Amino acid sequence: MALDFTAIDFETANSSSASACSVGLVRVRDGRVVASDGWLIRPPAGHDRFFDINVSIHGITAADVANEPDWIAQLPRLLDFVGDDVLVAHNAGFDMAVLRRACEATDAALPAFRSVCSVQLARKTYDLDSYRLPLVAAAVGFLDFAHHDALADALACAHIAIDAAGRAGAQDIVELAMLLGVRVPEHEPLVASLLSPA
């Protein structure tokens, strides 16, 4: 077994979980970052209004994504990067909801996958006043990154999981979760209705 996983982070256009406008992905193999990618996404129709509060957080505007491929066009690229990896995200409930809701909003198929929350890993590993991403990242020596840039956030998340695994003596991400008493949810697949029998 090896410490293999993909860290993921989404930014959204508004309060809808389906409104993905950016994604960052970081592949870890044997406890080392080996690949990363990130890109802008035109959110699904009906979920594509950009709220001022969201723009103030991540700086992405409707104009920035107007000519970008939409969720349906970008999903294969995302799934190809992830492969069969366990997904790790800081506040994974948010990011897993974005992945699922954007697929539901576009009637896109999504394979089953597993996830681990690095906030939960951090709470069991470090004694901090806050478990916000910048503070946990600083605790593991990952400093001065562009918080709310999806790729930078995914990279910070990856380093947190790598450090936590080292401290726990875990050989893989599922073992790390088990050692720390953190759940590894199994997310059911989504089947696009167009692919379903009539």
C-alpha positions as CSV (number, residue, x, y, z in Angstrom):
1,M,0.0,0.0,0.0
2,A,1.1,3.6,-0.6
3,L,-0.1,7.0,0.3
4,D,-1.9,7.7,-2.9
5,F,-4.9,10.1,-3.3
6,T,-6.1,13.2,-5.1
7,A,-6.7,16.4,-3.3
8,I,-9.5,18.6,-4.7
9,D,-10.9,22.0,-4.2
10,F,-13.8,23.9,-5.8
11,E,-14.7,27.5,-5.9
12,T,-18.4,28.4,-6.6
13,A,-20.1,31.3,-8.3
14,N,-22.9,31.6,-5.7
15,S,-24.6,29.8,-2.8
16,S,-25.7,26.9,-5.0
17,S,-23.5,23.8,-4.6
18,A,-23.9,23.2,-8.3
19,S,-22.2,26.5,-9.3
20,A,-18.7,25.3,-9.7
21,C,-16.6,28.0,-11.4
22,S,-13.1,26.7,-10.7
23,V,-11.4,23.4,-9.7
24,G,-7.9,22.5,-8.4
25,L,-6.6,18.9,-8.4
26,V,-3.3,17.5,-6.9
27,R,-2.2,13.9,-7.4
28,V,-0.2,12.3,-4.6
29,R,1.7,9.1,-5.1
30,D,3.6,7.4,-2.3
31,G,3.3,10.5,-0.2
32,R,4.6,12.9,-2.8
33,V,2.9,15.4,-5.1
34,V,3.5,14.2,-8.6
35,A,0.9,16.2,-10.7
36,S,-1.4,19.1,-10.4
37,D,-4.0,20.8,-12.6
38,G,-6.6,23.5,-12.3
39,W,-9.0,25.4,-14.5
40,L,-12.0,27.7,-14.7
41,I,-15.4,26.3,-15.3
42,R,-18.5,27.9,-16.8
43,P,-21.1,26.9,-14.2
44,P,-24.2,25.0,-15.2
45,A,-27.2,27.0,-16.6
46,G,-29.4,28.2,-13.8
47,H,-26.5,28.1,-11.4
48,D,-24.3,30.6,-13.2
49,R,-25.0,33.9,-11.5
50,F,-22.0,35.3,-9.7
51,F,-22.7,36.7,-6.3
52,D,-20.6,39.6,-5.1
53,I,-19.7,37.8,-1.9
54,N,-18.3,34.9,-3.8
55,V,-16.4,37.1,-6.2
56,S,-14.9,39.0,-3.3
57,I,-13.6,35.7,-1.9
58,H,-12.0,34.1,-5.0
59,G,-11.9,37.0,-7.5
60,I,-13.5,35.0,-10.3
61,T,-16.2,36.8,-12.3
62,A,-18.8,35.9,-14.9
63,A,-16.6,37.5,-17.6
64,D,-13.7,35.3,-16.6
65,V,-15.6,32.1,-17.3
66,A,-17.8,33.3,-20.2
67,N,-15.7,31.6,-22.8
68,E,-14.6,28.6,-20.7
69,P,-16.0,25.1,-21.4
70,D,-19.0,24.2,-19.2
71,W,-19.3,21.5,-16.5
72,I,-20.3,18.8,-18.9
73,A,-17.4,19.5,-21.2
74,Q,-14.9,19.6,-18.3
75,L,-16.1,16.7,-16.3
76,P,-14.3,14.0,-18.3
77,R,-11.0,15.9,-17.7
78,L,-11.7,16.0,-14.0
79,L,-12.6,12.3,-13.8
80,D,-9.6,11.3,-15.9
81,F,-7.3,13.1,-13.4
82,V,-8.9,11.5,-10.4
83,G,-9.1,8.0,-11.7
84,D,-9.9,5.6,-8.8
85,D,-8.3,7.8,-6.1
86,V,-9.8,8.6,-2.8
87,L,-10.6,12.4,-2.9
88,V,-9.2,14.5,-0.1
89,A,-10.6,18.0,0.5
90,H,-10.6,20.6,3.3
91,N,-14.2,20.6,4.5
92,A,-14.9,17.7,2.1
93,G,-18.7,18.0,2.6
94,F,-18.6,21.2,0.6
95,D,-16.5,19.9,-2.3
96,M,-18.2,16.6,-2.5
97,A,-21.6,18.4,-2.7
98,V,-20.3,20.6,-5.5
99,L,-19.2,17.6,-7.5
100,R,-22.5,15.8,-7.0
101,R,-24.8,18.8,-7.4
102,A,-23.1,20.0,-10.5
103,C,-23.6,16.6,-12.0
104,E,-27.2,16.4,-10.9
105,A,-27.8,19.9,-12.4
106,T,-26.4,18.8,-15.8
107,D,-27.7,15.2,-15.8
108,A,-24.1,13.9,-15.9
109,A,-23.1,10.5,-14.8
110,L,-20.7,10.3,-11.9
111,P,-18.9,7.1,-10.8
112,A,-18.8,5.9,-7.2
113,F,-16.0,7.4,-5.1
114,R,-14.7,7.8,-1.6
115,S,-13.6,10.9,0.2
116,V,-11.6,12.0,3.3
117,C,-11.9,15.4,5.0
118,S,-8.6,17.1,5.9
119,V,-10.4,19.3,8.4
120,Q,-11.2,16.1,10.4
121,L,-7.7,14.8,9.9
122,A,-6.3,18.1,11.2
123,R,-8.6,18.1,14.3
124,K,-7.2,14.7,15.3
125,T,-3.6,15.6,14.5
126,Y,-2.9,19.2,15.5
127,D,-3.8,21.4,18.5
128,L,-4.8,24.6,16.9
129,D,-7.1,27.5,17.7
130,S,-8.7,27.2,14.3
131,Y,-8.7,24.6,11.6
132,R,-9.2,26.9,8.7
133,L,-7.0,25.9,5.7
134,P,-4.4,28.7,6.0
135,L,-3.8,28.0,9.7
136,V,-3.5,24.2,9.3
137,A,-1.3,24.6,6.2
138,A,1.0,26.9,8.3
139,A,1.2,24.3,11.0
140,V,2.6,21.8,8.4
141,G,5.0,24.4,7.0
142,F,3.0,25.2,3.8
143,L,3.1,29.0,4.0
144,D,2.1,31.9,1.9
145,F,-0.2,30.3,-0.6
146,A,-3.1,32.1,-2.5
147,H,-6.0,31.0,-0.3
148,H,-9.2,30.6,-2.4
149,D,-7.2,29.8,-5.5
150,A,-8.6,26.3,-6.1
151,L,-5.2,24.8,-7.2
152,A,-3.3,26.5,-4.3
153,D,-6.0,25.2,-1.8
154,A,-5.8,21.7,-3.2
155,L,-2.0,21.7,-2.8
156,A,-2.3,22.9,0.8
157,C,-4.8,20.2,1.5
158,A,-2.5,17.6,0.0
159,H,0.4,18.7,2.2
160,I,-1.8,18.5,5.3
161,A,-2.8,14.9,4.5
162,I,0.8,14.0,3.8
163,D,2.0,15.5,7.0
164,A,-0.8,13.9,9.1
165,A,0.0,10.5,7.6
166,G,3.7,10.9,8.5
167,R,2.8,11.8,12.1
168,A,0.4,8.9,12.4
169,G,2.7,6.4,10.7
170,A,0.0,5.6,8.1
171,Q,0.9,3.9,4.9
172,D,-2.2,4.9,2.9
173,I,-5.0,7.5,3.1
174,V,-7.7,5.0,4.3
175,E,-5.4,3.6,7.0
176,L,-4.7,7.2,8.1
177,A,-8.5,7.9,8.4
178,M,-9.0,4.6,10.4
179,L,-6.1,5.4,12.7
180,L,-7.5,8.8,13.5
181,G,-11.2,7.7,13.7
182,V,-12.2,9.7,10.6
183,R,-14.9,8.4,8.3
184,V,-14.3,7.6,4.6
185,P,-17.7,8.0,3.1
186,E,-18.6,6.0,0.0
187,H,-20.4,8.2,-2.4
188,E,-23.0,6.4,-4.6
189,P,-22.7,6.8,-8.4
190,L,-25.0,9.0,-10.4
191,V,-26.4,7.6,-13.6
192,A,-27.5,10.1,-16.3
193,S,-31.1,9.6,-17.2
194,L,-30.3,9.7,-20.9
195,L,-28.2,6.6,-20.3
196,S,-30.9,4.8,-18.3
197,P,-33.4,2.3,-19.8
198,A,-36.6,4.0,-21.0
